[in-house]
Amino acid sequence: MKREDDFARSSVAIIGLGLMGGSLGMALRGHCKRLLGIDRDPRVLELALARGVVDAGHTDPGVLLPQANIIILAVPVCAILEMLQQIPAFHPGPAIVLDVGSTKSQILHAMNELPPKFDPIGGHPMCGKETSGLEHADPSIYQEAPFALIALKRTSPEARSVAETLVQTIGASPIWLDPKTHDTWVAFTSQLPYLLAIALAEATPLEAASLVGPGFLGATRLAGSSPEMMADILVTNQVKVVEALKQFQLKLDVFGRAVQEGNRDLLIAQLETAYQQRKTLIRERGSDEA
């Protein structure tokens, strides 16, 4: 039997119906037996049901969670860590447990503490928006997006297969990584860009507002992300983020010295190197973006 058929008979519970969880629910519509939504905000549940994001919703995990054989944690990182401690009280098992958090080492450590009847696997879709909330949910954000999957030693072949099927079903591309590699890479590709965006936004004088153009808006787009959500991400990957910041500072110092010295030839060489590095990164990602 095809694994797609197995997935089609699954009941999936999504805990957290914000941007990522809501978009995931939309993307999974029609691909599984039943979609269950759990969110602490009744207004979010009302909207999710009205839009057909889920088949049933409740604020109490104990009401719907036992009906699911796949549990997806789509809440902020620190809330994921808390929920992993609570799942055994709400679900008798067995169940596959997948998260979509932005850092992995601490989450996988917490997953490993789940009772044996649970089959955990880590996940992180490399997509999203700077705006949050179900009202901004859009299933297309997953299309062609890299989706990191991180297995534990205890993760079964079935859970690996289910996770990969889910990722492909929503149009994303599965990438298997270990937690250390994941957290090292996302410090550069996700968390450092956020810190650069907020630093630029805060450093720019308000008097310059009349000259804000597309370059500034693009460079500071991530500064519009939820501070609470981003704080969770940064503190749960602090070692790798600090390492990335130090490496970035070294590069920034090199460019700063070249500008200060007015060395045009050296500056052009450095800018060309960075230009080519970006092209290579985008090509290796498999994107046509210029």
GIHUPE-V199267 format. One record per pair of residues at least 24 apart in sequence whose C-alpha atoms are under 7 Angstrom apart, sorted by the first residue. I is the first residue (numbers start at 0). J is the second residue. D is the distance in Angstrom with one decimal. If there is no record, write none. Layout:
i=I j=J d=D
i=I j=J d=D
This chain:
i=3 j=164 d=6.6
i=6 j=31 d=6.0
i=6 j=161 d=6.7
i=7 j=31 d=4.0
i=7 j=32 d=5.6
i=8 j=32 d=4.9
i=9 j=33 d=6.9
i=9 j=68 d=6.4
i=10 j=34 d=6.1
i=10 j=67 d=4.8
i=10 j=68 d=5.7
i=10 j=69 d=6.4
i=11 j=35 d=6.0
i=11 j=67 d=5.4
i=11 j=68 d=6.5
i=11 j=69 d=4.8
i=11 j=70 d=6.0
i=12 j=36 d=5.8
i=12 j=64 d=6.4
i=12 j=67 d=5.7
i=12 j=69 d=6.3
i=12 j=70 d=4.9
i=12 j=71 d=6.1
i=13 j=37 d=6.2
i=13 j=70 d=6.2
i=13 j=71 d=4.8
i=13 j=72 d=6.2
i=13 j=73 d=6.7
i=14 j=38 d=6.2
i=14 j=71 d=6.1
i=14 j=72 d=5.1
i=14 j=73 d=5.6
i=14 j=74 d=6.8
i=15 j=72 d=6.8
i=15 j=73 d=5.0
i=15 j=74 d=5.0
i=16 j=133 d=6.1
i=17 j=131 d=6.6
i=17 j=132 d=4.3
i=17 j=133 d=4.5
i=18 j=131 d=5.3
i=18 j=132 d=4.7
i=18 j=133 d=5.0
i=18 j=135 d=6.0
i=18 j=136 d=4.7
i=19 j=73 d=6.4
i=19 j=127 d=6.9
i=19 j=136 d=6.9
i=20 j=73 d=5.1
i=21 j=52 d=6.6
i=21 j=133 d=5.6
i=21 j=136 d=5.5
i=22 j=136 d=4.7
i=22 j=137 d=4.9
i=22 j=138 d=4.5
i=23 j=138 d=6.3
i=24 j=52 d=5.4
i=24 j=53 d=6.3
i=25 j=52 d=5.2
i=25 j=138 d=5.5
i=26 j=138 d=4.8
i=26 j=169 d=5.3
i=27 j=169 d=6.4
i=35 j=63 d=6.8
i=43 j=133 d=7.0
i=60 j=89 d=6.4
i=61 j=89 d=4.6
i=64 j=89 d=6.5
i=64 j=90 d=6.0
i=65 j=89 d=6.7
i=65 j=90 d=4.7
i=65 j=91 d=6.7
i=68 j=93 d=7.0
i=68 j=94 d=4.6
i=68 j=95 d=6.2
i=69 j=94 d=5.6
i=69 j=95 d=4.8
i=69 j=96 d=6.1
i=70 j=94 d=6.9
i=70 j=95 d=6.1
i=70 j=96 d=4.8
i=70 j=97 d=6.1
i=71 j=96 d=6.0
i=71 j=97 d=4.8
i=71 j=98 d=5.4
i=72 j=97 d=6.2
i=72 j=98 d=4.4
i=72 j=99 d=6.3
i=73 j=98 d=6.2
i=73 j=99 d=5.6
i=73 j=100 d=6.9
i=75 j=100 d=6.7
i=75 j=228 d=5.7
i=75 j=231 d=6.9
i=76 j=100 d=5.5
i=76 j=101 d=7.0
i=76 j=231 d=5.8
i=76 j=232 d=6.3
i=77 j=231 d=5.8
i=80 j=106 d=6.1
i=80 j=109 d=6.5
i=83 j=109 d=6.6
i=83 j=110 d=6.5
i=92 j=116 d=5.4
i=92 j=117 d=6.0
i=93 j=117 d=5.3
i=94 j=118 d=6.1
i=95 j=119 d=5.7
i=95 j=158 d=6.2
i=96 j=120 d=6.2
i=97 j=121 d=5.6
i=97 j=122 d=6.4
i=98 j=122 d=5.4
i=99 j=123 d=4.6
i=99 j=124 d=6.4
i=101 j=232 d=6.3
i=102 j=182 d=5.9
i=102 j=232 d=6.3
i=102 j=235 d=6.7
i=102 j=236 d=6.4
i=103 j=178 d=5.4
i=103 j=182 d=6.4
i=104 j=178 d=5.3
i=104 j=179 d=6.6
i=105 j=235 d=6.7
i=118 j=154 d=5.8
i=118 j=155 d=6.7
i=118 j=158 d=6.6
i=119 j=154 d=5.9
i=120 j=149 d=6.1
i=120 j=150 d=5.1
i=120 j=151 d=6.4
i=120 j=154 d=6.3
i=121 j=148 d=5.7
i=121 j=149 d=4.8
i=121 j=150 d=6.2
i=122 j=146 d=7.0
i=122 j=147 d=5.5
i=122 j=148 d=4.5
i=122 j=149 d=6.1
i=123 j=147 d=5.0
i=123 j=148 d=6.6
i=129 j=220 d=6.7
i=129 j=221 d=5.5
i=129 j=223 d=5.4
i=129 j=224 d=4.5
i=130 j=223 d=6.8
i=130 j=224 d=6.1
i=141 j=169 d=6.3
i=141 j=170 d=6.0
i=141 j=171 d=5.4
i=142 j=169 d=6.8
i=142 j=170 d=4.5
i=142 j=171 d=5.2
i=143 j=170 d=5.8
i=143 j=171 d=4.7
i=143 j=172 d=6.0
i=144 j=171 d=4.8
i=144 j=172 d=6.0
i=145 j=171 d=6.0
i=145 j=172 d=4.9
i=145 j=173 d=6.2
i=145 j=174 d=6.7
i=146 j=171 d=6.1
i=146 j=172 d=5.6
i=146 j=173 d=4.8
i=146 j=174 d=5.9
i=147 j=173 d=5.9
i=147 j=174 d=4.7
i=147 j=175 d=5.9
i=147 j=176 d=6.6
i=148 j=173 d=6.5
i=148 j=174 d=5.9
i=148 j=175 d=4.9
i=148 j=176 d=6.2
i=149 j=175 d=5.9
i=149 j=176 d=5.4
i=149 j=177 d=5.6
i=149 j=178 d=6.4
i=182 j=236 d=6.7
i=182 j=239 d=6.7
i=183 j=239 d=5.5
i=186 j=239 d=6.0
i=186 j=240 d=5.0
i=186 j=243 d=6.3
i=187 j=243 d=6.0
i=190 j=240 d=7.0
i=191 j=240 d=6.8
i=191 j=243 d=6.9
i=191 j=244 d=6.9
i=193 j=221 d=5.4
i=193 j=222 d=6.2
i=196 j=220 d=6.9
i=196 j=221 d=6.0
i=196 j=222 d=5.3
i=197 j=222 d=4.8
